[in-house]
Amino acid sequence: MLLDGQRLRTSDEENTTDATFELFVTHNRTFHCDEVMAYAMAKILYPNLAVVRTRSKEAISLYIDNKNALIVDVGGVHCPPLQFDHHQKGFDEEYHMGADDKPLDRCNPKYPRIPVLMSSCGLFWKHYGEDIINKVLNDKTDESFAVKVPEDFTIDDSNMKAIKDKIYNRFILPIDANDNGINQYDEDAVKNFSSDINIPTAVSKFNRDPNCPPLQMDQFIEAFKFCSSVLLNFLKSTLIEEIEYITYKPIFEEISNKRRYLNVKTDEGVFDNQILVSDRVFPGTVYNRLLREYDSKYNILFTIMRRNDVEYNVWTRSKNKFDTIAKVIPKDTAERLGIKDIKFVHNNGFIAVTTNRLMALRLAQQSLSHYNGQKRNKLYWRAVLFGMVILLISVLVKKAQLTSIE
């Protein structure tokens, strides 16, 4: 039977450790997402780390004196690199802090609209985030799951900070907010549907009987396994996207900067410069991100992009695949216009696939012409409506004047 303060190793741990820290000390009884996720982070750095669950001040003091333990979400002290608690009186640290102690610009979308203090999860990430990112990038123990890093690829300090902040904002900030009782939406916000599923709620469902330490320790380990899987998958997918973004950004700029004139002449004909033609294959998520980032500079609406050796994609710029700015015209419409070799056009019009580069260009040009025609029609009818309103007002004014004369 496990008593308060005893430790338990997960099944994949060895009896020896080559890590700087051997123990992860946190509170007992009911566990929460912040300390469980912090343990998942710590295990990336120190795979042989064992967990201790206790609130005993004497035991915690002993672990601190031995300097072989991380003290997380317990102890009443925040003092990196050993102690990461946020429950102490006067704690007021946010992850994003204004320069020179100036207040944050809450209108900036990269910051929370209201103050969100860090939980133990945020505190641990703020101190160890870069180490965790580097460890994941260099982990080759599972080649099928490893992050593929191009040769001679380096992440400079500014990119590292951007990646670390992005992971905090997208993954850890919601955990910090939940631990502080802050909802993502205001209470009076209109909801299309209700859902209780999020990572903190999912972790809370692993709790059983707070008065049964052995059962709670078993459940803590199960919650850790869940958090570890979610965390690693999120970290790796984010790092893959960021590496692709850093790699493809200069290529995108080079291709886009070649479009200097209103119309661009190619071997196949003359096409509008709102159509970007690339024989390089861009990852879809990175391509859309670059389009949004350079929207005001390049104003690209359609892209012809090589899909493989025999196929070409026709992409349209979109907020997401269900909210396109301009649509690819339907397949039957394109075929009536003499455009052949179309394999597929998505119902939402955000992508099409052809087996002919020239047909891909013509499909994009016709789709752009259709989009511009719709814009002109909208402007025309708006002008007509405006004219009718002005005419009606003038008639009413004239009638009022005649009435006053009589």
C-alpha positions as CSV (number, residue, x, y, z in Angstrom):
1,M,0.0,0.0,0.0
2,L,1.3,3.5,-0.9
3,L,1.4,6.0,1.9
4,D,1.3,9.7,1.6
5,G,4.7,10.9,0.4
6,Q,5.7,7.6,-1.2
7,R,6.6,7.6,-4.9
8,L,5.7,5.4,-7.8
9,R,7.6,4.9,-11.1
10,T,5.7,4.5,-14.3
11,S,6.1,1.1,-16.0
12,D,8.6,2.3,-18.6
13,E,11.1,3.6,-16.1
14,E,14.4,2.1,-15.2
15,N,15.8,1.9,-11.7
16,T,18.7,4.2,-12.5
17,T,18.6,7.7,-13.9
18,D,21.1,9.9,-15.7
19,A,18.9,13.0,-15.3
20,T,19.7,16.0,-13.2
21,F,16.4,15.6,-11.4
22,E,15.1,12.3,-10.1
23,L,11.8,13.3,-8.5
24,F,8.7,15.3,-9.5
25,V,7.0,16.4,-6.3
26,T,3.4,17.6,-6.4
27,H,0.4,17.7,-4.1
28,N,-1.7,14.6,-3.2
29,R,-5.5,14.0,-3.3
30,T,-7.4,15.5,-6.3
31,F,-5.1,16.3,-9.2
32,H,-5.5,18.9,-11.9
33,C,-4.4,19.4,-15.5
34,D,-1.7,21.9,-14.7
35,E,0.5,19.6,-12.6
36,V,-0.2,16.5,-14.7
37,M,0.8,18.4,-17.9
38,A,3.9,19.8,-16.2
39,Y,4.9,16.2,-15.3
40,A,4.4,15.3,-18.9
41,M,6.7,18.1,-19.9
42,A,9.3,17.2,-17.3
43,K,9.4,13.6,-18.5
44,I,10.4,14.8,-21.9
45,L,13.5,16.3,-20.3
46,Y,14.1,13.7,-17.7
47,P,12.6,10.3,-18.8
48,N,13.4,8.5,-15.6
49,L,11.6,11.1,-13.4
50,A,9.5,9.5,-10.6
51,V,6.5,11.3,-9.1
52,V,5.8,11.9,-5.4
53,R,2.4,13.2,-4.3
54,T,2.4,14.9,-0.9
55,R,1.6,18.0,1.0
56,S,3.9,17.3,3.9
57,K,6.0,20.4,4.5
58,E,8.7,18.3,6.1
59,A,9.0,16.0,3.1
60,I,9.0,18.9,0.6
61,S,11.8,20.6,2.6
62,L,13.8,17.5,2.5
63,Y,13.4,17.2,-1.3
64,I,14.4,20.8,-1.7
65,D,17.5,20.4,0.4
66,N,18.6,17.4,-1.6
67,K,18.2,19.5,-4.9
68,N,17.2,16.4,-6.8
69,A,13.5,17.1,-7.1
70,L,11.2,19.5,-9.1
71,I,8.6,20.9,-6.7
72,V,5.5,21.7,-8.8
73,D,2.1,23.1,-7.8
74,V,2.9,22.7,-4.1
75,G,5.2,24.3,-1.5
76,G,4.0,27.9,-1.9
77,V,7.2,29.1,-3.7
78,H,8.1,29.9,-7.3
79,C,11.8,29.8,-7.6
80,P,13.1,28.2,-10.9
81,P,14.7,25.9,-11.7
82,L,13.4,23.8,-8.7
83,Q,10.1,25.2,-7.4
84,F,7.0,26.1,-9.5
85,D,4.0,26.9,-7.4
86,H,1.4,29.7,-8.0
87,H,-0.8,29.4,-4.9
88,Q,1.2,31.7,-2.7
89,K,-0.2,35.1,-1.6
90,G,0.7,38.0,-3.9
91,F,1.5,35.8,-6.9
92,D,0.7,37.9,-10.0
93,E,2.8,36.6,-12.9
94,E,1.5,36.3,-16.4
95,Y,3.4,34.6,-19.2
96,H,3.4,37.7,-21.4
97,M,4.7,40.6,-19.4
98,G,5.0,44.2,-20.8
99,A,8.4,45.6,-21.5
100,D,9.8,47.8,-18.7
101,D,6.9,46.8,-16.5
102,K,4.5,48.6,-18.9
103,P,0.9,47.2,-19.1
104,L,0.2,44.8,-22.0
105,D,-1.7,46.0,-25.0
106,R,-4.9,44.0,-24.5
107,C,-6.1,44.9,-28.0
108,N,-3.2,42.9,-29.5
109,P,-4.6,39.5,-30.5
110,K,-1.4,37.7,-29.4
111,Y,-2.2,38.6,-25.8
112,P,-5.2,37.5,-23.6
113,R,-7.9,40.1,-23.5
114,I,-7.9,39.9,-19.8
115,P,-5.1,39.0,-17.3
116,V,-4.4,35.3,-17.0
117,L,-2.0,34.3,-14.3
118,M,0.2,31.3,-14.9
119,S,-0.6,27.9,-13.3
120,S,2.3,25.5,-12.5
121,C,2.0,24.4,-16.2
122,G,2.7,27.9,-17.5
123,L,5.5,28.5,-15.0
124,F,7.2,25.2,-16.0
125,W,6.9,26.0,-19.7
126,K,8.1,29.5,-19.4
127,H,11.4,28.3,-17.7
128,Y,11.9,25.0,-19.6
129,G,10.0,25.6,-22.9
130,E,13.1,26.1,-25.1
131,D,14.8,23.0,-23.6
132,I,11.7,20.9,-24.3
133,I,11.5,22.2,-27.9
134,N,15.1,21.3,-28.5
135,K,14.7,17.9,-26.9
136,V,11.7,17.1,-29.1
137,L,13.6,18.4,-32.2
138,N,16.6,16.2,-31.5
139,D,14.7,13.1,-30.4
140,K,15.4,10.3,-33.0
141,T,14.3,7.3,-30.8
142,D,11.3,6.7,-33.0
143,E,12.1,7.6,-36.6
144,S,8.5,7.2,-37.8
145,F,7.4,9.8,-35.2
146,A,10.5,12.1,-35.3
147,V,10.4,15.6,-36.5
148,K,12.2,15.8,-39.8
149,V,14.7,18.6,-39.7
150,P,16.4,19.7,-43.0
151,E,20.1,19.6,-43.1
152,D,21.8,22.9,-42.0
153,F,18.5,24.1,-40.6
154,T,18.8,26.3,-37.5
155,I,16.2,28.1,-35.4
156,D,17.5,31.6,-34.4
157,D,16.5,33.3,-31.2
158,S,13.6,35.2,-32.6
159,N,12.1,32.1,-34.3
160,M,12.6,30.1,-31.1
161,K,10.8,32.8,-29.0
162,A,8.0,32.9,-31.6
163,I,7.6,29.1,-31.5
164,K,7.7,29.0,-27.7
165,D,5.1,31.8,-27.4
166,K,2.9,30.1,-30.1
167,I,2.8,26.8,-28.2
168,Y,2.0,28.7,-25.0
169,N,-0.8,30.7,-26.5
170,R,-2.4,27.7,-28.3
171,F,-1.9,24.9,-25.8
172,I,-0.8,26.1,-22.3
173,L,-2.7,29.3,-22.0
174,P,-6.1,27.5,-21.9
175,I,-4.8,25.3,-19.1
176,D,-3.6,28.3,-17.1
177,A,-7.0,30.0,-17.7
178,N,-8.9,27.0,-16.6
179,D,-6.9,26.6,-13.5
180,N,-7.7,30.3,-12.6
181,G,-11.4,29.8,-13.3
182,I,-11.4,31.9,-16.5
183,N,-13.7,30.9,-19.4
184,Q,-12.7,31.3,-23.0
185,Y,-16.0,33.2,-23.7
186,D,-17.9,35.7,-21.7
187,E,-21.0,34.3,-20.0
188,D,-23.4,36.3,-22.2
189,A,-21.7,35.0,-25.4
190,V,-24.0,33.3,-27.8
191,K,-23.0,29.6,-28.2
192,N,-24.0,27.4,-31.2
193,F,-23.6,24.4,-29.0
194,S,-22.4,23.4,-25.5
195,S,-19.5,21.1,-24.9
196,D,-17.6,20.1,-21.7
197,I,-14.7,18.5,-23.6
198,N,-11.4,20.1,-23.2
199,I,-8.0,18.9,-21.9
200,P,-8.4,20.1,-18.3
201,T,-11.9,18.6,-18.1
202,A,-10.7,15.3,-19.6
203,V,-7.9,15.2,-17.0
204,S,-10.3,15.9,-14.2
205,K,-12.3,12.8,-15.2
206,F,-9.3,10.5,-14.3
207,N,-9.8,11.4,-10.6
208,R,-11.4,8.7,-8.4
209,D,-11.4,8.8,-4.6
210,P,-9.2,11.5,-3.1
211,N,-9.1,9.6,0.2
212,C,-7.5,6.5,-1.5
213,P,-3.8,7.4,-2.2
214,P,-3.0,4.2,-4.1
215,L,-5.9,4.5,-6.5
216,Q,-5.3,8.2,-7.0
217,M,-1.6,7.5,-7.8
218,D,-2.6,4.9,-10.4
219,Q,-5.1,7.4,-11.9
220,F,-2.5,10.2,-11.9
221,I,-0.2,8.0,-14.0
222,E,-3.1,7.2,-16.4
223,A,-3.8,11.0,-16.7
224,F,-0.1,11.6,-17.3
225,K,-0.1,9.1,-20.1
226,F,-3.0,10.9,-21.7
227,C,-1.4,14.3,-21.3
228,S,2.0,13.0,-22.6
229,S,0.4,11.7,-25.8
230,V,-1.6,14.9,-26.4
231,L,1.4,17.1,-25.6
232,L,3.9,15.2,-27.8
233,N,1.6,15.1,-30.8
234,F,0.9,18.8,-30.4
235,L,4.5,19.7,-30.0
236,K,5.6,17.6,-33.0
237,S,2.9,18.8,-35.3
238,T,3.5,22.4,-34.4
239,L,7.3,22.1,-34.8
240,I,6.8,20.4,-38.3
241,E,4.5,23.3,-39.3
242,E,7.0,25.9,-38.0
243,I,10.0,24.3,-39.7
244,E,8.0,24.2,-43.0
245,Y,7.0,27.8,-42.5
246,I,10.6,29.0,-41.9
247,T,11.8,26.9,-44.8
248,Y,9.2,27.9,-47.4
249,K,8.7,31.6,-46.4
250,P,11.7,32.9,-48.5
251,I,10.7,30.7,-51.4
252,F,7.2,32.1,-51.3
253,E,8.5,35.7,-51.2
254,E,10.8,35.1,-54.2
255,I,8.0,33.6,-56.3
256,S,5.5,36.4,-55.3
257,N,8.0,39.2,-55.9
258,K,8.3,38.2,-59.5
259,R,4.7,39.3,-60.1
260,R,5.5,43.0,-60.8
261,Y,3.0,43.9,-63.5
262,L,-0.8,43.9,-63.8
263,N,-0.6,40.9,-66.1
264,V,2.0,38.2,-66.2
265,K,3.0,36.6,-69.5
266,T,3.8,32.9,-69.3
267,D,4.5,30.3,-72.0
268,E,0.8,29.4,-71.9
269,G,-0.5,33.0,-72.3
270,V,-1.1,36.1,-70.3
271,F,-2.7,35.7,-66.8
272,D,-3.8,38.1,-64.1
273,N,-1.1,38.7,-61.4
274,Q,-3.6,37.7,-58.7
275,I,-2.8,34.2,-59.8
276,L,0.5,32.8,-58.4
277,V,2.1,30.0,-60.4
278,S,4.5,27.7,-58.5
279,D,6.3,24.5,-59.6
280,R,7.3,24.1,-56.0
281,V,5.1,22.0,-53.8
282,F,4.0,24.0,-50.7
283,P,2.4,22.3,-47.7
284,G,-1.2,23.4,-47.7
285,T,-1.4,24.8,-44.1
286,V,1.9,26.8,-44.6
287,Y,0.7,28.1,-48.0
288,N,-2.6,29.5,-46.6
289,R,-0.7,30.9,-43.6
290,L,1.7,32.8,-45.9
291,L,-1.2,34.0,-48.1
292,R,-2.9,35.5,-45.0
293,E,0.3,37.0,-43.7
294,Y,1.1,38.7,-47.0
295,D,-2.5,39.5,-48.0
296,S,-2.1,43.3,-48.2
297,K,1.2,43.1,-50.0
298,Y,0.5,40.5,-52.7
299,N,-3.3,40.1,-52.9
300,I,-3.1,36.6,-54.4
301,L,-6.5,35.0,-54.9
302,F,-5.5,31.8,-56.8
303,T,-2.4,29.6,-56.8
304,I,-1.4,27.0,-59.3
305,M,0.8,24.5,-57.4
306,R,2.4,21.3,-58.5
307,R,0.8,18.4,-56.6
308,N,3.1,15.6,-57.9
309,D,4.7,14.6,-61.2
310,V,1.4,14.6,-63.2
311,E,-1.1,16.7,-61.2
312,Y,-1.6,20.4,-60.3
313,N,-3.6,22.0,-57.5
314,V,-5.7,25.1,-58.0
315,W,-5.9,26.7,-54.6
316,T,-8.0,29.7,-53.6
317,R,-7.2,32.0,-50.7
318,S,-9.5,31.3,-47.8
319,K,-10.0,31.9,-44.1
320,N,-10.6,28.2,-43.9
321,K,-11.9,25.6,-46.3
322,F,-15.5,26.4,-45.4
323,D,-15.0,30.2,-45.8
324,T,-13.3,31.0,-49.1
325,I,-12.7,34.5,-50.4
326,A,-13.0,33.5,-54.0
327,K,-14.2,30.1,-55.3
328,V,-13.0,27.8,-58.0
329,I,-15.9,27.5,-60.5
330,P,-17.7,24.2,-60.6
331,K,-16.4,21.4,-62.8
332,D,-19.4,21.3,-65.1
333,T,-19.1,25.1,-65.6
334,A,-15.4,24.8,-66.4
335,E,-16.0,22.0,-68.9
336,R,-18.7,24.1,-70.7
337,L,-15.9,26.7,-71.1
338,G,-13.6,24.2,-72.8
339,I,-11.4,23.5,-69.7
340,K,-10.5,19.8,-69.7
341,D,-8.5,17.3,-67.6
342,I,-10.2,18.3,-64.4
343,K,-10.1,15.5,-61.9
344,F,-11.8,17.2,-59.0
345,V,-13.3,20.4,-57.7
346,H,-14.3,20.6,-54.1
347,N,-18.0,21.5,-53.4
348,N,-16.8,24.5,-51.3
349,G,-14.6,25.7,-54.2
350,F,-11.4,26.0,-52.2
351,I,-9.4,23.5,-54.3
352,A,-9.4,21.8,-57.6
353,V,-7.1,19.2,-59.1
354,T,-6.1,18.9,-62.8
355,T,-3.7,16.8,-64.8
356,N,-2.7,19.7,-67.2
357,R,-0.8,22.8,-66.2
358,L,-2.4,24.9,-69.0
359,M,-5.9,23.8,-68.0
360,A,-5.0,24.7,-64.4
361,L,-4.1,28.2,-65.4
362,R,-7.3,28.6,-67.5
363,L,-9.4,27.3,-64.6
364,A,-7.8,29.8,-62.2
365,Q,-8.3,32.6,-64.8
366,Q,-12.0,31.8,-65.4
367,S,-12.6,31.5,-61.6
368,L,-11.0,34.9,-61.1
369,S,-13.0,36.4,-63.9
370,H,-16.2,34.9,-62.3
371,Y,-15.2,36.4,-58.9
372,N,-14.5,39.8,-60.4
373,G,-17.8,39.7,-62.3
374,Q,-19.7,39.0,-59.1
375,K,-17.9,41.9,-57.4
376,R,-18.9,44.2,-60.3
377,N,-22.5,43.0,-60.1
378,K,-22.6,43.8,-56.4
379,L,-21.1,47.2,-56.9
380,Y,-23.6,47.9,-59.8
381,W,-26.7,47.0,-57.7
382,R,-25.4,48.9,-54.7
383,A,-25.0,51.9,-56.9
384,V,-28.5,51.4,-58.3
385,L,-30.0,51.1,-54.8
386,F,-28.1,54.2,-53.6
387,G,-29.4,56.1,-56.6
388,M,-33.0,55.0,-55.9
389,V,-32.6,56.1,-52.2
390,I,-31.3,59.5,-53.3
391,L,-34.1,59.9,-55.8
392,L,-36.7,59.0,-53.1
393,I,-35.3,61.4,-50.7
394,S,-35.3,64.2,-53.2
395,V,-38.9,63.5,-54.1
396,L,-39.9,63.5,-50.4
397,V,-38.0,66.8,-49.8
398,K,-39.7,68.4,-52.9
399,K,-43.1,67.2,-51.7
400,A,-42.5,68.6,-48.3
401,Q,-41.5,72.0,-49.8
402,L,-44.6,72.2,-51.9
403,T,-46.7,71.3,-48.9
404,S,-45.2,74.1,-46.8
405,I,-45.8,76.6,-49.7
406,E,-49.5,75.7,-49.8
